[in-house]
Amino acid sequence: MNVLEINKLTKQFGDFIAVDNLSLSIQDGEIFGFLGANGAGKSTAINMITSLLPITRGQIEILGKNIVKHSKFAKANIGIVPQELAIYEDMTAYENVQFFAGLYGLRGSLLKSRAEEALAFVGLEDKHRSYSKNFSGGMKRRLNIACAIAHRPKLIIMDEPTVGIDPQSRSYILNSIKKLNEMGSTIIYTSHYMEEVEEICTRIAIIDHGKIIAQGTKQQLKAIITNQKNISIEVRSVEQLDVEKLRDIVGVNTVELADAVIRISSDAEINNLNKIIQQLMASGMEIRSVEADEPNLETVFLTLTGRSLRD
Ligand SMILES: Nc1ncnc2c1ncn2[C@@H]1O[C@H](COP(=O)(O)OP(=O)(O)OP(=O)(O)O)[C@@H](O)[C@H]1O
């Protein structure tokens, strides 16, 4: 079953359409990335999924149930880590988690044990009684996560949880996301840090002007812009090179020579680098360097939207 099913979702603020006819299915066990520049509509979409904003048009289902008709069920099954910190500075770490888990419906001894478990999960087990106003930025972010996961939601939504924090907390958070996913939660992760999305997401939707302009695995997105990879091999001399033999290798499309550099354009899907190198070595060539450039998500984003993610 799909954990989240969005059908033709639209949000209009007056005449302005912030989310435009967006449809999407997220399956159990995915870490799904929403990638988009500032103002693309990511937070607006998330605020509708979490019922913080009313829907203008379209439907959202969590675990097969419409979130408007089954609001209590939806609330119990979603955990949101918002972009802006949502913790109370004049409450202790434990009181914060207890408060939010209570809002999600936990009570009594279960609430207590889950709050303790969530604090331990984010590495704040020694800080139960500390006031969050004394925490570093990274610790506050981690507490923010504990508040969202104590009720063990099926779907956890993280809206840019690593903005403005130190590298150590960043890597802690990314590892926690992977761990939460291994423990059975489906994750939606929004970011404009391309490397993070590449590192942790199983599938990605690129959002621009409120629309999904492409979605798929990293490999599928990269294949949209190019099915070619470029290999540059620097050799001592190209004198002995048999260009025809290189062209005969499966996947190789073109071979060009520029001084002592052989430039090969090949099908990105075919792993033929070993064969190319073997062929060069068999003809007695001395290889000095090899570079294979594959497109990254930054290139995909630029090509599809005409803009950089961090404009
Ligand atoms: N309450 C509102 N009233 C009018 N316009 C709004 C409102 N909320 C958001 N918008 C507009 O909707 C668009 C999408 O905003 P949104 O915050 O969803 O983008 P985002 O992709 O989350 O960007 P960011 O990465 O900066 O958070 C923006 O142009 C924003 O100005």
The ligand as an SDF file (V2000), in Angstrom:
LIG
                    3D

 31 33  0  0  0  0  0  0  0  0999 V2000
    0.3830   32.4360    3.0630 N   0  0  0  0  0  0  0  0  0  0  0  0
    0.8400   32.7640    1.8620 C   0  0  0  0  0  0  0  0  0  0  0  0
    0.2780   33.7560    1.1600 N   0  0  0  0  0  0  0  0  0  0  0  0
    0.7130   34.0820   -0.0850 C   0  0  0  0  0  0  0  0  0  0  0  0
    1.7440   33.4640   -0.7130 N   0  0  0  0  0  0  0  0  0  0  0  0
    2.3470   32.4760   -0.0490 C   0  0  0  0  0  0  0  0  0  0  0  0
    1.9500   32.0660    1.2680 C   0  0  0  0  0  0  0  0  0  0  0  0
    2.7440   31.0260    1.6450 N   0  0  0  0  0  0  0  0  0  0  0  0
    3.6040   30.8140    0.6350 C   0  0  0  0  0  0  0  0  0  0  0  0
    3.3770   31.6680   -0.3890 N   0  0  0  0  0  0  0  0  0  0  0  0
    4.1070   31.7170   -1.6570 C   0  0  0  0  0  0  0  0  0  0  0  0
    4.0350   30.4410   -2.2520 O   0  0  0  0  0  0  0  0  0  0  0  0
    5.2710   30.1270   -2.9220 C   0  0  0  0  0  0  0  0  0  0  0  0
    5.7900   28.8140   -2.4140 C   0  0  0  0  0  0  0  0  0  0  0  0
    6.2960   28.9720   -1.0850 O   0  0  0  0  0  0  0  0  0  0  0  0
    6.8810   27.7660   -0.2380 P   0  0  0  0  0  0  0  0  0  0  0  0
    7.2250   28.3140    1.1090 O   0  0  0  0  0  0  0  0  0  0  0  0
    5.9500   26.6200   -0.3200 O   0  0  0  0  0  0  0  0  0  0  0  0
    8.2020   27.4130   -1.0430 O   0  0  0  0  0  0  0  0  0  0  0  0
    9.3720   26.4300   -0.6600 P   0  0  0  0  0  0  0  0  0  0  0  0
    9.6190   25.6020   -1.8630 O   0  0  0  0  0  0  0  0  0  0  0  0
    9.0640   25.7330    0.5970 O   0  0  0  0  0  0  0  0  0  0  0  0
   10.5880   27.4190   -0.4460 O   0  0  0  0  0  0  0  0  0  0  0  0
   11.6710   27.4930    0.7130 P   0  0  0  0  0  0  0  0  0  0  0  0
   12.7200   26.5110    0.3390 O   0  0  0  0  0  0  0  0  0  0  0  0
   12.1390   28.9120    0.6490 O   0  0  0  0  0  0  0  0  0  0  0  0
   10.9610   27.1610    1.9940 O   0  0  0  0  0  0  0  0  0  0  0  0
    6.1950   31.2970   -2.6650 C   0  0  0  0  0  0  0  0  0  0  0  0
    6.1560   32.1530   -3.7920 O   0  0  0  0  0  0  0  0  0  0  0  0
    5.5910   31.9950   -1.4600 C   0  0  0  0  0  0  0  0  0  0  0  0
    5.8570   33.3750   -1.4700 O   0  0  0  0  0  0  0  0  0  0  0  0
  1  2  1  0
  2  3  1  0
  2  7  2  0
  3  4  2  0
  4  5  1  0
  5  6  2  0
  6  7  1  0
  6 10  1  0
  7  8  1  0
  8  9  2  0
  9 10  1  0
 10 11  1  0
 11 12  1  0
 11 30  1  0
 12 13  1  0
 13 14  1  0
 13 28  1  0
 14 15  1  0
 15 16  1  0
 16 17  2  0
 16 18  1  0
 16 19  1  0
 19 20  1  0
 20 21  2  0
 20 22  1  0
 20 23  1  0
 23 24  1  0
 24 25  2  0
 24 26  1  0
 24 27  1  0
 28 29  1  0
 28 30  1  0
 30 31  1  0
M  END
$$$$
